[in-house]
Amino acid sequence: MIKLLRRFSLVILVALQLAFIIAVFHEDLNKLSILSFIGVLCFLALFSIIKNAHNSSSKPTQGLIILIMVFLGSIITYYINYEFQTGSVIAAALLGTVSSFIPSILNKKNSEFINEIPKALYCGAFVGMTSSAISGGYLFILIAGLFAGILYIASTNSFIGVGGKLGTIAFGGVATTFIITLLFS
């Protein structure tokens, strides 16, 4: 069941990336070069998933803590941004800087799990950077943070060493929440 969930979430990530790329090139989709470029990118993403995906050895409680960290990162960043009027980049940078000291404070620099916490918080910070024109408030950020946390856990051992993983996960959480709000409003 976990393997199926993991593969399904990776397919969702690839689909979200594909949707993003298609949206960027929407005006020029009639050109064969653009279509072939999108096809090559999709093939490379799928190849990366198949080659790098392997089972996670983390405990369920660790996954829950990571989910909570992504969730908290999104709320904290959104709160700092809109309550203190700092701007989303400053709010995310502040959270990222503070969270980077967590392994040192806990004296667990060699613990893989403790080293994962700052990454999860920073992934949540990307969710919290969502514009108020899109989010409309804290409820949207709460739900997007939850979806991003689920995607983060599901893709823990995928896209290792690939740049943009945290931003892609955050985009997936925000895009999923946005689509749900469009469907139910």
Contacts in CASP RR format, 6 or more apart in sequence:
PFRMAT RR
TARGET T0000
AUTHOR 0000-0000-0000
METHOD contacts of the structure
MODEL  1
MIKLLRRFSLVILVALQLAFIIAVFHEDLNKLSILSFIGVLCFLALFSII
KNAHNSSSKPTQGLIILIMVFLGSIITYYINYEFQTGSVIAAALLGTVSS
FIPSILNKKNSEFINEIPKALYCGAFVGMTSSAISGGYLFILIAGLFAGI
LYIASTNSFIGVGGKLGTIAFGGVATTFIITLLFS
2 55 0 8 1.000
3 55 0 8 1.000
5 154 0 8 1.000
6 53 0 8 1.000
6 56 0 8 1.000
6 154 0 8 1.000
6 155 0 8 1.000
6 158 0 8 1.000
7 53 0 8 1.000
8 154 0 8 1.000
9 150 0 8 1.000
9 151 0 8 1.000
9 154 0 8 1.000
9 155 0 8 1.000
10 49 0 8 1.000
10 53 0 8 1.000
10 154 0 8 1.000
10 155 0 8 1.000
10 158 0 8 1.000
12 151 0 8 1.000
12 172 0 8 1.000
12 176 0 8 1.000
13 151 0 8 1.000
13 155 0 8 1.000
13 158 0 8 1.000
13 168 0 8 1.000
13 169 0 8 1.000
13 172 0 8 1.000
14 42 0 8 1.000
14 45 0 8 1.000
14 46 0 8 1.000
14 49 0 8 1.000
16 168 0 8 1.000
16 171 0 8 1.000
16 172 0 8 1.000
16 175 0 8 1.000
16 176 0 8 1.000
17 41 0 8 1.000
17 42 0 8 1.000
17 45 0 8 1.000
17 168 0 8 1.000
18 38 0 8 1.000
18 41 0 8 1.000
18 42 0 8 1.000
19 175 0 8 1.000
20 171 0 8 1.000
20 175 0 8 1.000
21 38 0 8 1.000
21 41 0 8 1.000
22 29 0 8 1.000
22 38 0 8 1.000
25 34 0 8 1.000
25 37 0 8 1.000
25 38 0 8 1.000
28 34 0 8 1.000
29 35 0 8 1.000
48 158 0 8 1.000
48 159 0 8 1.000
48 162 0 8 1.000
49 158 0 8 1.000
49 159 0 8 1.000
52 157 0 8 1.000
52 158 0 8 1.000
52 159 0 8 1.000
52 160 0 8 1.000
53 157 0 8 1.000
53 158 0 8 1.000
54 157 0 8 1.000
55 157 0 8 1.000
56 156 0 8 1.000
56 157 0 8 1.000
58 66 0 8 1.000
58 113 0 8 1.000
58 156 0 8 1.000
62 113 0 8 1.000
63 153 0 8 1.000
65 117 0 8 1.000
66 116 0 8 1.000
66 117 0 8 1.000
66 120 0 8 1.000
66 149 0 8 1.000
66 152 0 8 1.000
66 153 0 8 1.000
66 156 0 8 1.000
67 146 0 8 1.000
67 149 0 8 1.000
67 150 0 8 1.000
67 152 0 8 1.000
67 153 0 8 1.000
69 117 0 8 1.000
69 120 0 8 1.000
69 121 0 8 1.000
69 124 0 8 1.000
70 120 0 8 1.000
70 121 0 8 1.000
70 123 0 8 1.000
70 124 0 8 1.000
70 127 0 8 1.000
70 145 0 8 1.000
70 148 0 8 1.000
70 149 0 8 1.000
70 152 0 8 1.000
71 124 0 8 1.000
71 142 0 8 1.000
71 145 0 8 1.000
71 146 0 8 1.000
71 149 0 8 1.000
72 121 0 8 1.000
72 124 0 8 1.000
73 95 0 8 1.000
73 120 0 8 1.000
73 121 0 8 1.000
73 122 0 8 1.000
73 123 0 8 1.000
73 124 0 8 1.000
73 125 0 8 1.000
73 127 0 8 1.000
73 128 0 8 1.000
74 124 0 8 1.000
74 125 0 8 1.000
74 127 0 8 1.000
74 128 0 8 1.000
74 141 0 8 1.000
74 142 0 8 1.000
74 144 0 8 1.000
74 145 0 8 1.000
74 148 0 8 1.000
75 128 0 8 1.000
75 138 0 8 1.000
75 141 0 8 1.000
75 142 0 8 1.000
75 145 0 8 1.000
76 95 0 8 1.000
76 121 0 8 1.000
76 125 0 8 1.000
77 88 0 8 1.000
77 91 0 8 1.000
77 92 0 8 1.000
77 95 0 8 1.000
77 124 0 8 1.000
77 125 0 8 1.000
77 127 0 8 1.000
77 128 0 8 1.000
77 129 0 8 1.000
78 91 0 8 1.000
78 127 0 8 1.000
78 128 0 8 1.000
78 129 0 8 1.000
78 130 0 8 1.000
78 135 0 8 1.000
78 137 0 8 1.000
78 138 0 8 1.000
78 141 0 8 1.000
80 86 0 8 1.000
80 90 0 8 1.000
80 91 0 8 1.000
80 94 0 8 1.000
80 95 0 8 1.000
81 87 0 8 1.000
81 88 0 8 1.000
81 90 0 8 1.000
81 91 0 8 1.000
81 128 0 8 1.000
81 129 0 8 1.000
82 132 0 8 1.000
84 91 0 8 1.000
86 94 0 8 1.000
88 128 0 8 1.000
88 129 0 8 1.000
88 130 0 8 1.000
88 131 0 8 1.000
89 129 0 8 1.000
91 125 0 8 1.000
91 128 0 8 1.000
91 129 0 8 1.000
92 122 0 8 1.000
92 125 0 8 1.000
92 126 0 8 1.000
92 128 0 8 1.000
92 129 0 8 1.000
95 121 0 8 1.000
95 122 0 8 1.000
95 125 0 8 1.000
96 118 0 8 1.000
96 121 0 8 1.000
96 122 0 8 1.000
96 125 0 8 1.000
99 117 0 8 1.000
99 118 0 8 1.000
99 121 0 8 1.000
99 122 0 8 1.000
100 118 0 8 1.000
102 114 0 8 1.000
102 117 0 8 1.000
102 118 0 8 1.000
102 121 0 8 1.000
103 109 0 8 1.000
103 111 0 8 1.000
103 114 0 8 1.000
103 115 0 8 1.000
103 117 0 8 1.000
103 118 0 8 1.000
106 114 0 8 1.000
108 114 0 8 1.000
108 115 0 8 1.000
109 115 0 8 1.000
116 156 0 8 1.000
119 166 0 8 1.000
120 149 0 8 1.000
120 152 0 8 1.000
122 166 0 8 1.000
123 148 0 8 1.000
123 149 0 8 1.000
123 152 0 8 1.000
123 166 0 8 1.000
123 167 0 8 1.000
123 169 0 8 1.000
123 170 0 8 1.000
124 145 0 8 1.000
124 148 0 8 1.000
124 149 0 8 1.000
124 166 0 8 1.000
124 170 0 8 1.000
126 148 0 8 1.000
126 166 0 8 1.000
126 167 0 8 1.000
126 169 0 8 1.000
126 170 0 8 1.000
126 171 0 8 1.000
127 141 0 8 1.000
127 144 0 8 1.000
127 145 0 8 1.000
127 148 0 8 1.000
127 170 0 8 1.000
127 173 0 8 1.000
127 174 0 8 1.000
128 141 0 8 1.000
128 144 0 8 1.000
128 145 0 8 1.000
128 170 0 8 1.000
129 170 0 8 1.000
130 140 0 8 1.000
130 141 0 8 1.000
130 144 0 8 1.000
130 174 0 8 1.000
134 140 0 8 1.000
134 174 0 8 1.000
134 178 0 8 1.000
135 141 0 8 1.000
135 144 0 8 1.000
135 174 0 8 1.000
140 177 0 8 1.000
140 181 0 8 1.000
143 177 0 8 1.000
143 180 0 8 1.000
144 173 0 8 1.000
144 174 0 8 1.000
144 176 0 8 1.000
144 177 0 8 1.000
144 178 0 8 1.000
145 173 0 8 1.000
145 177 0 8 1.000
147 172 0 8 1.000
147 173 0 8 1.000
147 176 0 8 1.000
147 177 0 8 1.000
148 169 0 8 1.000
148 170 0 8 1.000
148 172 0 8 1.000
148 173 0 8 1.000
148 174 0 8 1.000
149 169 0 8 1.000
149 173 0 8 1.000
151 169 0 8 1.000
151 172 0 8 1.000
151 173 0 8 1.000
152 169 0 8 1.000
155 165 0 8 1.000
155 169 0 8 1.000
159 165 0 8 1.000
159 168 0 8 1.000
END
